[in-house]
Amino acid sequence: MQIRFQSSSDTSDEKCDYGISLTDKALADLLTGGKELLARLDKTCNKRERL
């Protein structure tokens, strides 16, 4: 599954541009709360990563 979204903060004009390819494991994590996935997203701002 491909997910693409942008995030912007109130304190900066910079936007995080995410391009993510979700594996079944990451998708399952997302559907059960996504805590692990969100933690990894924080580290991949402006990068493309297969989670």
GUNUDO-542184 format. One line per field, with one value per residue: residue in three letters; x, y, z of N, C-alpha, C, O in turn; residue number from 1. Coordinates in Angstrom, 1 decimal. Layout:
% GUNUDO-542184
res	c(ala; ...) $
nx	c(X; ...) $
ny	c(Y; ...) $
nz	c(Z; ...) $
cax	c(X; ...) $
cay	c(Y; ...) $
caz	c(Z; ...) $
cx	c(X; ...) $
cy	c(Y; ...) $
cz	c(Z; ...) $
ox	c(X; ...) $
oy	c(Y; ...) $
oz	c(Z; ...) $
n	c(NUM; ...) $
END
This chain:
% GUNUDO-542184
res	c(met; gln; ile; arg; phe; gln; ser; ser; ser; asp; thr; ser; asp; glu; lys; cys; asp; tyr; gly; ile; ser; leu; thr; asp; lys; ala; leu; ala; asp; leu; leu; thr; gly; gly; lys; glu; leu; leu; ala; arg; leu; asp; lys; thr; cys; asn; lys; arg; glu; arg; leu) $
nx	c(0.9; 0.6; 1.2; 0.9; 1.6; 1.5; 3.1; 2.9; 4.4; 3.4; 5.4; 7.2; 8.0; 8.6; 7.7; 7.0; 7.4; 6.1; 6.7; 5.5; 5.9; 3.9; 4.4; 2.8; 3.1; 3.5; 1.2; -0.6; 0.2; -0.5; -3.3; -3.8; -3.3; -0.9; 1.4; 4.2; 4.7; 4.2; 6.2; 8.4; 7.9; 8.4; 11.1; 11.7; 11.3; 11.0; 12.1; 12.1; 10.8; 10.7; 8.6) $
ny	c(-1.2; 2.2; 5.3; 8.7; 11.8; 15.2; 17.1; 19.9; 22.3; 24.6; 26.3; 26.7; 27.2; 25.0; 21.9; 18.6; 16.0; 13.0; 9.8; 6.7; 3.3; 0.7; -2.3; -5.5; -6.0; -3.4; -2.2; -3.7; -2.9; -0.2; -0.4; -1.3; 0.7; 2.0; 3.0; 2.2; 2.6; 5.4; 6.4; 5.7; 7.2; 9.8; 9.8; 9.8; 12.0; 13.9; 11.8; 8.9; 5.8; 2.3; 0.8) $
nz	c(0.0; -0.8; 0.7; 0.8; 2.2; 3.6; 6.1; 8.2; 10.4; 13.0; 13.7; 11.7; 8.2; 6.8; 5.3; 5.9; 3.7; 3.0; 1.7; 1.6; 1.6; 2.6; 4.3; 4.9; 7.7; 8.8; 8.0; 9.5; 12.1; 12.0; 11.9; 14.4; 16.1; 15.6; 16.9; 16.8; 14.1; 13.8; 15.4; 13.8; 11.5; 12.5; 12.3; 9.7; 8.2; 5.2; 3.7; 1.7; 2.6; 3.0; 5.1) $
cax	c(0.0; 1.3; 0.6; 1.7; 1.0; 2.4; 2.9; 3.5; 4.3; 3.1; 6.6; 8.1; 7.4; 9.0; 6.8; 7.5; 6.8; 6.3; 6.3; 5.7; 5.3; 3.6; 4.3; 1.6; 3.3; 3.3; -0.3; -1.3; 0.5; -1.3; -4.7; -3.9; -2.9; 0.1; 2.4; 5.5; 4.7; 4.3; 7.6; 9.3; 7.6; 9.1; 12.5; 11.9; 10.8; 11.6; 12.7; 11.2; 11.3; 9.8; 8.4) $
cay	c(0.0; 3.4; 6.4; 10.0; 12.9; 16.2; 17.6; 21.2; 22.7; 26.0; 27.2; 26.7; 27.1; 23.8; 20.9; 17.2; 15.3; 11.6; 8.8; 5.5; 2.0; -0.1; -3.7; -6.0; -5.8; -2.0; -1.9; -4.3; -2.0; 1.0; -0.7; -1.6; 1.9; 2.7; 3.6; 1.9; 3.3; 6.8; 6.6; 5.6; 8.3; 10.9; 9.8; 9.7; 13.3; 14.2; 10.7; 7.8; 4.6; 1.2; 0.5) $
caz	c(0.0; -0.9; 1.4; 0.6; 2.9; 4.0; 7.5; 8.4; 11.8; 13.2; 14.0; 10.6; 6.9; 6.2; 5.3; 5.8; 2.6; 3.3; 0.7; 2.4; 1.1; 3.8; 4.3; 5.7; 9.1; 9.1; 7.9; 10.7; 13.2; 11.8; 12.2; 15.8; 16.9; 14.8; 17.7; 16.2; 12.7; 14.0; 15.9; 12.7; 10.7; 13.0; 12.0; 8.2; 7.5; 3.9; 3.1; 1.3; 3.3; 3.1; 6.6) $
cx	c(0.9; 0.5; 1.5; 0.9; 2.0; 2.1; 3.5; 3.4; 4.0; 4.3; 7.5; 7.4; 7.7; 7.9; 7.5; 6.7; 7.1; 5.9; 6.6; 5.1; 5.1; 3.7; 3.1; 1.8; 3.1; 1.9; -1.0; -1.0; -0.3; -2.7; -4.9; -3.4; -1.8; 1.2; 3.9; 5.7; 4.9; 5.7; 8.6; 9.1; 8.3; 10.5; 12.8; 11.3; 11.6; 12.4; 11.7; 11.7; 10.2; 9.7; 8.0) $
cy	c(1.2; 4.5; 7.6; 11.1; 14.0; 16.7; 19.0; 21.6; 24.2; 26.9; 27.3; 26.7; 25.8; 22.7; 19.5; 16.5; 13.8; 10.8; 7.5; 4.3; 1.1; -1.5; -4.2; -5.8; -4.4; -1.6; -2.5; -3.4; -0.8; 0.7; -1.0; -0.5; 2.7; 3.3; 3.4; 2.6; 4.8; 7.2; 6.6; 6.7; 9.6; 11.0; 9.8; 10.9; 13.6; 13.0; 9.7; 6.5; 3.5; 0.7; -1.0) $
cz	c(0.0; -0.2; 1.2; 1.3; 3.2; 5.4; 7.6; 9.9; 11.9; 13.3; 12.8; 9.3; 6.2; 6.3; 5.2; 4.7; 2.8; 2.1; 1.3; 1.6; 2.3; 3.5; 5.0; 7.2; 9.5; 9.0; 9.1; 12.0; 13.2; 12.3; 13.7; 16.7; 16.3; 15.6; 17.1; 14.9; 12.9; 14.5; 14.7; 11.7; 11.2; 12.6; 10.5; 7.5; 6.3; 3.3; 2.7; 1.9; 3.2; 4.5; 6.7) $
ox	c(1.9; -0.7; 2.7; -0.3; 3.2; 0.9; 4.6; 2.4; 4.2; 4.2; 8.6; 6.2; 7.2; 7.1; 8.5; 5.5; 8.2; 4.8; 7.7; 4.0; 6.1; 3.1; 2.5; 0.8; 2.4; 1.4; -1.9; -1.9; -0.9; -3.4; -6.0; -3.1; -1.7; 1.9; 4.6; 6.7; 5.7; 6.2; 9.5; 10.1; 8.8; 11.1; 13.9; 11.0; 12.9; 13.3; 10.6; 12.9; 9.0; 10.7; 7.8) $
oy	c(1.3; 4.7; 7.5; 11.3; 13.7; 16.6; 19.1; 21.2; 24.9; 28.1; 27.9; 26.2; 25.5; 22.7; 19.4; 16.5; 13.4; 11.0; 7.1; 4.4; 0.7; -2.0; -3.4; -5.5; -4.1; -0.9; -1.8; -3.3; -0.3; 1.6; -1.0; -0.7; 3.9; 4.2; 4.4; 3.2; 5.4; 8.2; 7.4; 7.2; 10.4; 12.1; 9.8; 10.8; 13.5; 13.3; 9.7; 6.2; 3.8; 0.2; -1.4) $
oz	c(0.8; -0.4; 1.3; 1.1; 3.3; 5.8; 7.0; 10.6; 10.9; 13.1; 12.9; 9.2; 5.1; 7.3; 4.5; 4.7; 2.6; 1.5; 1.6; 1.0; 2.9; 2.5; 5.7; 7.9; 10.6; 9.9; 9.6; 12.8; 14.2; 12.9; 14.2; 17.9; 16.5; 15.1; 17.0; 14.6; 12.2; 14.1; 14.7; 11.1; 10.4; 12.5; 10.0; 6.3; 6.3; 2.5; 3.2; 1.9; 3.2; 5.1; 7.8) $
n	c(1; 2; 3; 4; 5; 6; 7; 8; 9; 10; 11; 12; 13; 14; 15; 16; 17; 18; 19; 20; 21; 22; 23; 24; 25; 26; 27; 28; 29; 30; 31; 32; 33; 34; 35; 36; 37; 38; 39; 40; 41; 42; 43; 44; 45; 46; 47; 48; 49; 50; 51) $
END
